[in-house]
Amino acid sequence: MIRIEDLSKNFGQVKAVDTLSFEVSHGEILGLLGPNGAGKTTTLRLIAGFLRPDAGRIQVGEMDAVEETEQVREKIGYLPEYNPLYHDFLVYDYLQYIAGMRGIAPLMREARIREMVEVCGLSSLMDKKIGELSKGNRQRVGLAQAMIHDPEFLILDEPTAGLDPNQISEIRNIIRRLGEHKTVILSSHILSEVEATCSRVVIIHQGRVVADGDPRELQHGAVNESRLHLKIAKGKSDQVLDTLKKLPGVTQVETTQDESAEIKGYLVRSPRENDLRPEIFQLSNKSGWVLYEMHREVVSLEEVFRKLTAN
Amino acid sequence: MSLKTKIATLQERTASAPAALEVANIIKSWKRVAILAKKELYSYFFSPIAYVVMVIYLVFAGYFFFSRFFLFGQIELRTYFVTAPLLLMFLAPAITMRLLSEEINTGSYEMLMTLPLTQTQMLLGKLLAALAFLAITIGVTLSYPLTLSTFGPMDWGPIIGGYLGLLALGGAYLSIGLFTSALTRNQIVAFILGFAICFMLFLVDKMLMFIPGFLVGIFEYLGVEYHFQNFTRGVIDTKDLIYFGSIITVAFAGTRIVLERRK
């Protein structure tokens, strides 16, 4: 469990983190979302013990991250933003070094490194210089060093930055698997990533929490509207518009992009609690239209995000 | 967690984990210092700068030593020990310049400071690595007295003293270099600042004629050479050890203050 209470950190005049509070429990993956400069990295650095807060409390497990910073650091695996590694080192030597620093007994080190090689897919990279690796492969090394001591708490600052789509889904799987029996906080500004990986989302803006909850909950809470996209052929455009508008519960109908000369696009808006799909299906049968397509738009987290963090 | 339960768990911990655990923890943290020092020393041999600096030092030291040896036919190490404080002034900041500024510049400093290691342990590890590198460089020049000893009997006291003095002086210069390395993310700036401070310590007792009489004693004491030359006479005085020890302590404290401000 990681609990943050009224955390504040200023850099000169700038309030990077401003009375921030949230909590992550064991077995939860928390996604920290926010626009650039919202204070995500600062928050993670405070938890990892790299920065000292100006005010507030950080509780990691049973420990206070400010008072017992060394003990807390032992239990945390941390992947910093930009993943700074020693470029002159071979991957193997670097992992050996981190394993030693993390207090893994010399006899256990090989086994732990081998496990990390398997989990992070490093087998062909061990004898390469870190400086010669691609960004994606470097990210794997960064993840390996964060997990090598099997920490209870994982703090990952943009873990999938710079990875290709295959690697992203790999890393996501790793994180999801880890999240089952660890406490994970990851930051991102890629919303689909948070949607796919995290069981909870905290959106921060200008150093403050603006939303905290289940990704689905947030989506529903933010936009109270249901949108149906239709593709209809046979039937004159304005006639279709008029008929649709007369349906009870419809607030607005507009035309959207046509698929071809025959198949025309429409968008039907209604309050979220009204599901108009059966009515529209029957209506189109009755009116002799051919319904090529109908789907309900799910409000994206992106929209929620934009709504909450727009100035 | 309430204070009461906290106290209870603390008592429990201390009851079940007595001094043995404390000792184990101390050993564990010293192991980390050793691992860090090893890694830093290992990194030195990746970079050409280390070799270049080492070679330059050895070329100059060799020149000062052998010019005397061949031109005047004197079998002694005095010229080496007289010029060594000057050479060390270049060598020491060159060894330390990358220690912190490079980490700060590349961002790996963040990685380092989130490992379970206190700041003091981190600085100690770095300083030990620098000292080891210096000892290796100076160690090569042990070949001079060994060569000389084949020509006749040697007075080993001043030689051993001189080498110990080089290490003490080197330790002081290196901690100054470590301090300036914490000040900036630019290695060259760190080198120049380190050199400037070392040079000032060297110069302080060279300008005694400009200083009012009652201050001469203090300034003479501050000068680095006065203390170093005692070693080369084969005298190891606590006064000189305290002098070098205090330079190291002050530089160390300064480094800590500078790094603390980054938090």
Interface residues (C-beta under 8 A of the other chain):
Chain A: R45 A48 G49 F50 L51 R52 E62 E70 Q71 R73 E74 I76 Y78 P80 Y82 P84 L85 Y86 H87 D88 F89 D93 Y97 I98 G100 M101 R102 G103 Q145
Chain B: M1 T9 K28 K31 R32 I35 L36 K39 Y42 S43 F46 S47 T106 G107 S108 Y109 E110 M111 M113 T114 L115 P116 L117 T118 K263
